[in-house]
Amino acid sequence: PEVTTDGTNALGVLLVVFAVLSYAVAVHIAGPLQRKYGAIPVVRWALLFAVILSAPYGIIGATNSGFGWGPMIACFALGAGGTGIAYALAAELNGRVGAVRTSIVTYLIPIVAIVLGVVFRDDSVTVWAIIGTAIVLGGAYTANSN
């Protein structure tokens, strides 16, 4: 029901679902490599390839943008804290406990998205968002119960 509200469209939602699914694929590929070579070296190589693949888009985008300290600080906080540190910790966790248990981290994405939306965008929380989050957390619990 929220696919067409607040400027959202079905393609955007589909791309978010694809991104979340790519985490599941990546964690299964990275786990054995991390156990063999260590978490940080594997993450370093993955990020190097990501920079190489995304640099052309960044260069093109930079030609059409200006500089501002607010966005720069936000990008640094998101890149270093939200992505860099979190990614390194998740990689270390994957090497220690395996892909299935590490994938539980992705179940927190809906909760973080709801909280950030409410705090920073004044979003309202719908019943559908709460039901979806409950289903995701129920799946996480079921996947990890023995």
C-alpha positions as CSV (number, residue, x, y, z in Angstrom):
1,P,0.0,0.0,0.0
2,E,2.9,2.4,0.5
3,V,4.5,1.8,-2.9
4,T,2.9,4.9,-4.4
5,T,3.0,7.3,-1.5
6,D,5.3,10.2,-0.7
7,G,7.1,10.1,-4.1
8,T,7.9,6.4,-3.9
9,N,7.4,4.2,-7.0
10,A,7.3,0.5,-7.6
11,L,10.8,0.5,-9.3
12,G,12.3,2.1,-6.3
13,V,10.8,-0.5,-4.0
14,L,11.9,-3.3,-6.3
15,L,15.5,-1.9,-6.3
16,V,15.5,-1.8,-2.4
17,V,14.3,-5.5,-2.4
18,F,17.1,-6.3,-4.9
19,A,19.7,-4.6,-2.7
20,V,18.6,-6.5,0.4
21,L,18.7,-9.8,-1.5
22,S,22.2,-9.0,-2.7
23,Y,23.3,-8.9,0.9
24,A,22.2,-12.5,1.3
25,V,24.2,-13.5,-1.8
26,A,27.2,-11.5,-0.8
27,V,27.4,-12.9,2.7
28,H,27.4,-16.5,1.4
29,I,30.2,-15.6,-1.0
30,A,32.3,-13.6,1.5
31,G,32.0,-16.0,4.5
32,P,34.4,-18.7,3.2
33,L,36.8,-16.1,1.8
34,Q,36.8,-14.3,5.1
35,R,37.5,-17.5,7.1
36,K,40.5,-18.2,4.7
37,Y,42.0,-14.7,4.3
38,G,40.5,-12.6,7.2
39,A,37.6,-10.2,7.2
40,I,39.3,-6.9,6.6
41,P,41.4,-8.0,3.5
42,V,38.2,-9.4,1.8
43,V,36.3,-6.2,2.6
44,R,39.2,-4.1,1.3
45,W,39.2,-5.8,-2.0
46,A,35.4,-5.7,-2.3
47,L,35.4,-1.9,-1.6
48,L,38.3,-1.4,-4.1
49,F,36.2,-3.0,-6.8
50,A,33.1,-1.0,-5.7
51,V,35.1,2.2,-6.0
52,I,36.3,1.3,-9.5
53,L,32.8,0.3,-10.7
54,S,31.1,3.4,-9.2
55,A,33.7,6.1,-9.8
56,P,32.5,7.0,-13.3
57,Y,29.0,7.8,-11.9
58,G,30.5,9.8,-9.1
59,I,32.7,11.8,-11.5
60,I,29.7,12.6,-13.7
61,G,27.6,13.5,-10.7
62,A,30.3,15.7,-9.3
63,T,30.2,17.9,-12.4
64,N,26.6,18.7,-11.8
65,S,26.8,19.5,-8.1
66,G,28.1,22.0,-5.6
67,F,29.9,21.7,-2.3
68,G,28.2,22.1,1.1
69,W,29.6,21.3,4.6
70,G,26.2,19.8,5.8
71,P,26.0,17.2,3.0
72,M,29.7,16.5,3.3
73,I,29.5,15.8,7.0
74,A,26.3,13.7,6.4
75,C,28.1,11.7,3.7
76,F,31.2,11.2,6.0
77,A,29.0,10.0,8.9
78,L,27.0,7.7,6.7
79,G,30.1,6.4,4.8
80,A,32.4,5.9,7.8
81,G,29.9,5.0,10.5
82,G,26.9,3.6,8.8
83,T,28.7,1.8,6.1
84,G,32.4,1.4,6.8
85,I,32.4,0.4,10.5
86,A,29.1,-1.5,10.2
87,Y,30.4,-3.4,7.1
88,A,33.7,-4.3,8.8
89,L,31.9,-5.5,11.9
90,A,29.4,-7.5,9.8
91,A,32.4,-9.0,7.9
92,E,34.1,-10.0,11.1
93,L,30.8,-11.5,12.4
94,N,30.4,-13.5,9.1
95,G,33.8,-14.9,9.5
96,R,33.1,-16.0,13.0
97,V,29.5,-17.3,13.0
98,G,28.7,-17.9,9.3
99,A,26.3,-16.5,6.7
100,V,23.0,-17.5,8.2
101,R,23.5,-15.9,11.6
102,T,25.2,-12.8,10.0
103,S,22.3,-12.3,7.7
104,I,20.1,-11.5,10.8
105,V,21.7,-8.1,10.7
106,T,19.8,-7.3,7.6
107,Y,16.5,-7.9,9.5
108,L,17.3,-4.6,11.4
109,I,17.0,-2.6,8.2
110,P,13.2,-2.0,8.4
111,I,13.5,-0.9,12.0
112,V,16.3,1.5,11.3
113,A,14.5,2.8,8.2
114,I,11.3,3.5,10.2
115,V,13.2,5.2,13.0
116,L,15.2,7.4,10.7
117,G,12.1,8.2,8.7
118,V,10.2,9.4,11.8
119,V,13.2,11.3,13.3
120,F,14.6,13.0,10.2
121,R,11.7,13.1,7.7
122,D,8.7,13.4,9.9
123,D,7.3,10.2,8.4
124,S,4.3,8.6,10.0
125,V,4.3,5.0,10.9
126,T,1.5,3.0,9.3
127,V,0.0,-0.2,10.5
128,W,1.4,-1.9,7.4
129,A,5.0,-0.8,8.3
130,I,4.5,-2.3,11.8
131,I,3.0,-5.5,10.4
132,G,5.8,-5.8,7.9
133,T,8.5,-5.3,10.6
134,A,6.8,-7.9,12.8
135,I,6.8,-10.4,10.0
136,V,10.5,-9.7,9.3
137,L,11.4,-10.1,13.0
138,G,9.3,-13.2,13.2
139,G,11.2,-14.7,10.3
140,A,14.5,-13.8,11.9
141,Y,13.5,-15.5,15.1
142,T,12.3,-18.6,13.3
143,A,15.4,-18.8,11.2
144,N,17.6,-18.8,14.4
145,S,15.5,-20.9,16.7
146,N,16.8,-24.5,17.1
